[in-house]
């Protein structure tokens, strides 16, 4: 098996796992709220990733982290594994799943915008087209196809999901400057989410054990969706070029949309399909175009 084949296999595993986010978020919050679900999922993810880092002998590098390193890693953990998931899980619990899905996947487009401002990356024609397609896709969904008239199921929650997508985009851009072991750093991100979600659970909710029906979604989310998926993604990046892998990631929202319609009977509007297509097209233009 050559490296490109290995990379393709690993990225397809990632995509299949990432597509399950709406499923585990819905099933795992039948009695738990988003604070509680995030706490239990983060606990499992941290254990899985930390043990993996320990087994490959990478944990020792934390002894050489400076105070600045720790502060930056904690800040990134709050952005990418706490705020993003806290608002995302709230969205899938309280709003129309397909609306949440489209807003969730604005983060690749937001990365383009933030990279131009923060990393001073050149804003090329293809990036401008990607931003325009992403914006049009979001507006199509928010207006249900009647541009100029916002009509969503839960505006305040959708706004929070959008804020979470922005935080994840900022997390992704700033993470490019972290030159540490990915496995160790990601485990620390989830440790940050674990501590933050525990505190927010105590202040804004309450401690609650998951029901028997919620244990499997929590384990699936913690071990695979937010756990080993990071390891598979790392292996894919090591096996082949990121530019080759990037287009595969846009299969995830399509899988999520199929799951939401088939498993949960989500009402499917043509505006959702058009919005999702525009979002995915924007990502593909930014990933593959050469002009």
N, C-alpha and C positions, 0 to 999 in steps of 0.2 A: 504494500500500500504506500503510494507516494505521499509527499507532504500536502499537496493540494487536496487529495482525496481525504486525508486525515482531517484537514482543516474544515472541509465541507461537512464531514460526518459530525465533528464537534459543534459546528455552528448550527446545524440542523437540530441537534439535541437541545441546544440553548433555545432556539426559536420555539420548539415544541413545549419547553418548560415555561418560557416567558408568556406564551399564549394562554397559559392556565391561570394567570393572575386574577382575572375577573371571577373565575370559577372558585378558586380557593378563598377569595375575599368574600364572596357571597355565602358559600357553605360554612366558612369559618366564623361567620358573624350572625349565626342564627340566634344566639343569646348574648354573645360577647359584643362590646362596642369596639370602635376602631382603636382606642387606647389599649384595651385588653388584648385584642387580637395581635396588635403590633408587638406588645410585650412578649407574648408567648412565642410568636414567630421569630422575633429577634433573639430570644434566648436559644432557640434551636439552631438558628443560623450561626450565631457566635460560637456555640459548642462545636458544630460541624467544621467551620472554617478554622477555628483555633487549633483543633486536633489535627487537621490536615497540615497546617503550618508547623505544628510541633513535630509531626512524624517526618516531615521532609527537612527538619533541622533549621527552619528559617526564623523561629521565634527569638533566637538569641540576638537578632539584630536590634530589638527594641532597647537593648542596653546602651546603644549608641545614639538613640534619638535625643535631640536637644529639646529644651522647653518650647522653642518655637515650632519644632516638628510636632510635638504633642498638641499644642494649641491649634495648629492648622488642621491636623487630622481630626480632632474633635469637632472643629467647625465644619469640616467637610462631611463628617458623619451626621451632624445635625441636619445639614442640607439634604444629603442624598439618601440617607437610610432612615431618618426620623420624620422630618416635615413632609417629604415627598410621599412616603408610604402612609403616614397618618392621614393626610388629606385624600390620598387615592383610595384607601380602604373606606373612608367616610363616604366618598362618592359612590362606590359600588354598593354600599349599604343603603343609601338614601336617595339616589338619583337614577335616572334611566341609564342603564349600563352602556349603551351605544354612544350616548352623549359623552359620558365619562371617558370612554375609550378614545374617542377622537381628540378630546382635550388633552388626555394623557400623552398621546403621541405627537403633541406639538413640541416636545422637548428637543427632538433632533433639529427642528427648524430654529428653535430659540438658541441652540448651540451656535448656529451660523451667525446669528446677530451678536451674541455675546463674545464670540471669538474675534469678531471684527473690532469690538471696543476694548476688550481686555487683553487679548493676545496680539492685537494689531495685525490680524490676518487680513489679507486683501479681499475686499468685497467684489467678487467677480460677477460677470453677467449670470452665470449659472446659479450662483448663490442668491442673487436678487430674484431670479425666477423661482427658486425653491421657496424663498420667504413669501413671495406673492401667492404661490400655490397653497402653501400652508395656511396663510391668512384667509384666503378664499374658502378653503376647506372648513375652517373653524366657523366662519360666518354662515356658510351653507347649513351647517348642523344647528348652530344657535338660532337661526331664523326659520328652520324647518323648510328651507328652500324659498322662503319669501324674504329676500334680501331687504334689509332696512327695518325689519320687525323681529326683535329678539323674542324667542318663545321657547324656553327650556323648562324642564320639569321642576328643578329646584335651583334657582339662580345663585343663591348664596353658596350652596355646596359646589356647584359647577365653578364658581369663582375661586373657591379654595383649591379645587383640583387644578385649575389653571395656575394658581400661585405655586402649588406643589411642582407642577411641570417646569415652571421657571426655576425653582430651587434645584431641581435635578439637572437642568441644563447648566446652571451656574456651577453646580458640583462637578459635572463632567468636564467643563472647561478648566476649572481650577485644578482638577485632578491630574491634568496633563503635566503639571509642574512637580508632582510628587515622584521622587526617584527612589522609592523604597520597594521592598518585596510586595507585589500585589496581594498575595494571599494573606500576609500579615496585616497589611493596611486595611484590607476589606474586613477582616475579622475585627479589627479595632473600630471600623465604622459601625459594625453591628453591635459591638459592645457599647458604643455611644448611644445607639438607638435603644438598646436594652435599658440602659440607665435612664435615659430621657423619657422613654415610654413608661417606665416604672413610676417615675415622679409624676408625670402627667396623669397616669392612671389613678394615683392616690389623690391628686388635687382636683381633677375634673371628672373622675369616675369612681371606681372602687375595685379592690382586688377581687377577682373572681376566677374560679377554676373553670376550664372549658368543659362542656358536656361531652359525652361519649361520641356524639355525632360530629363534634368539632375537632376532635383529636386528630383524625386522619387529615383533614384539610390543613391544620396547623403543622403537622409533621411534613406533609407534602410541600407546603410553602417554605418552611424553615430549612428542611434538608435539601430539597431539589430546586424549587423556584427561586429562592433567595440564597441558597447555599451553594450546592455543587454547580449550579449554572455559571457562577463566576469562575469556577475552576475550569469548566469546559470552555468558556469564552477565552480564558487565558491560554489554554492549550491550542485553541483555534488560531489565536493571534500569533502564537509561536510557530505554528505549522505553515502558515501562508500569509499573504499580504492583507492588511486591513481593508484596502480598497476593493479587494476581491470579496471579502466577507460582508462588507457593509450592506449591499443590496439584500442579502438573505435575511437580515434582521427585520425587514419590513413585511415578512411573512407573518410575524407574530401578531400584529393587530388584526390581520385578516382571520387568523385562527381564532383569536379572541371573539371577533364578531360572530363567527360561526357557532362557537360555544354558547354565546349569550342568546342567540336566536333559538338554537336547538334544545339546549338544556333548560334554559329559564323562560323560554317563550317570549323573549323581548319583542316588542312591536318593531317591525322593520320598515322604515320609511326610505323612500328613494333618496331623500336628502342625506340620510346617514351614509348610504352607499357612495353617493357623489362626494360627500365630505371626506370619507375615508380614502377614496381613490385619489383625491387631490392631495391629501396629507402624504400618502405613500408616494405619489408621483413627485412631490416636492423633495422627499428624502432621496428618491432614486436619482433625480436630476443632480442633486448636490453630491451624490456618491459616485456617479458614473460618467456624467457629461464632461467633455474636455474643452468647451469653449469659454 
